Amino acid sequence: MKQQINLPLKNLKGKPVRSAMLLLLTVLLSFVILAGSLTVSSLRTGLSSLQSRLGADIMVVPYEATTKSSLENIVLQGNTGYFYMDSKRCEKILNCEGIGQASTQFFLATASSGCCSLPVQIIGFDPATDFTVQPWIRRSYGEALQKYDIVVGHDLNAFVGDTLKFYGTECRVAAKLDQTGTSFDTTVFTNAETIKALIRSSLDLNMNDFQNIDPEKVVSCVLINVADGYSVEEVMNDINIHVKKVKAVRTKEMISGISESLRGISDITGLLIGGIWLFGLLILFLMFTMSVNERKKEFAVLRVMGASRRMLSAVVMKEALLIGLAGGLTGTELGLLTLLPFHSLLESQLELPFLLPDALHIILIAAAGAAITVGVSALAASAAAYRLIRTDTALILRGEN
């Protein structure tokens, strides 16, 4: 039994170049399946996170915001910006049929000059009616925000208890949010009272593009969930027809471009993984076949010494399993060391929502990648082992095969 365990190891050590090539190939296969699967999974998790953070069926904004592409840039890509509409329009919107839940939000972009600690997007919400931001904030902060309290996104260099200055007004960091893998990770959130005060400060400093507004009489957008018995299309069309100078946008349509990009990346990644695995399987099959052919006389001598065909086949399979296991674990480790520390860089390069799945999901992907690598190695070696079983020992010793 001990000999059966040691023999495959000795065979691998005896042919270091061949063993190294097999190991390198299995490392590549394992790395590709882990990196590809984890990237696609992270993009899907990020998209799901973005959908949940938008949290409404419809977003109503000033018409100018959609014509200038400001809406997608601010909400989806994290660009700083702001726009306003008269709150009287908000009243008309709320009078439309089919409104279930509705809440206003306020946008303000800070400057990078000395008046502000850092240039960020600030989103203000109405605590009395909000149904999108507060459920998320409560995971990190269970109390009501007071005036000049702010909540910062995960990626901002600010922590609970810090003081940040916006347009000369000091605000206290009350909480830091969980990571979402979206533009909200670099956004600041606060209540309506605070953001109205900040808008007023920006006006007083002549640093607001909208000089002729009253912060108490404007909003940036209205978020709506439709009531039971109404469709999103019906409510959206009713608003666009009966309320002038606004645009009702279905939130799912806002992220359709991201969904298409994700689908394209998934397809490309799937083709890449499939192509590399098909190529790898072919190369492994050829290398194991060549290995068996080179060692025919060695196996024939072992047969004469009493080794059965099944035993020799087991030796080939054990070599493949050892190579596959070592390569699978190494490739998995390299994949994790590449993706986990540098996922933020990958997110910035892709310009798409990117959120790593939870630890259990990552472990399952890593285990699946290593297991598939071992399985493919065994599959490639099985064909070579089958040929070995069918070979006539006497013909090999006489040099006729």
Stockholm file with secondary structure:
# STOCKHOLM 1.0

chainA/1-401         MKQQINLPLKNLKGKPVRSAMLLLLTVLLSFVILAGSLTVSSLRTGLSSLQSRLGADIMVVPYEATTKSSLENIVLQGNTGYFYMDSKRCEKILNCEGIGQASTQFFLATASSGCCSLPVQIIGFDPATDFTVQPWIRRSYGEALQKYDIVVGHDLNAFVGDTLKFYGTECRVAAKLDQTGTSFDTTVFTNAETIKALIRSSLDLNMNDFQNIDPEKVVSCVLINVADGYSVEEVMNDINIHVKKVKAVRTKEMISGISESLRGISDITGLLIGGIWLFGLLILFLMFTMSVNERKKEFAVLRVMGASRRMLSAVVMKEALLIGLAGGLTGTELGLLTLLPFHSLLESQLELPFLLPDALHIILIAAAGAAITVGVSALAASAAAYRLIRTDTALILRGEN
#=GR chainA/1-401 SS CHHHHHHHHHHHHHSHHHHHHHHHHHHHHHHHHHHHHHHHHHHHHHHHHHHHHHCCSEEEEEHHHHHTTHHHHHHTTCCCCCCCEEHHHHHHHHTSTTEEEEEEEEEEECCSSTTSSSCCEEEEECTTTCSSSHHHHTTTCCSCCCTTEEEECTTSSCCTTCEEEETTEEEEEEEECCCCSSGGGGEEEEEHHHHHHHHHHHHHTTCCSCTTCCGGGEESEEEEEECTTCCHHHHHHHHHHHSTTEEEEEHHHHTHHHHHHHHHHHHHHHHHHHHHHHHHHHHHHHHHHHHHHHTHHHHHHHHHTTCCHHHHHHHHHHHHHHHHHHHHHHHHHHHHHHHTTTHHHHHHHHTSCCCCCCHHHHHHHHHHHHHHHHHHHHHHHHHHHHHHHHSCHHHHHTTCC
#=GC SS_cons         CHHHHHHHHHHHHHSHHHHHHHHHHHHHHHHHHHHHHHHHHHHHHHHHHHHHHHCCSEEEEEHHHHHTTHHHHHHTTCCCCCCCEEHHHHHHHHTSTTEEEEEEEEEEECCSSTTSSSCCEEEEECTTTCSSSHHHHTTTCCSCCCTTEEEECTTSSCCTTCEEEETTEEEEEEEECCCCSSGGGGEEEEEHHHHHHHHHHHHHTTCCSCTTCCGGGEESEEEEEECTTCCHHHHHHHHHHHSTTEEEEEHHHHTHHHHHHHHHHHHHHHHHHHHHHHHHHHHHHHHHHHHHHHTHHHHHHHHHTTCCHHHHHHHHHHHHHHHHHHHHHHHHHHHHHHHTTTHHHHHHHHTSCCCCCCHHHHHHHHHHHHHHHHHHHHHHHHHHHHHHHHSCHHHHHTTCC
//
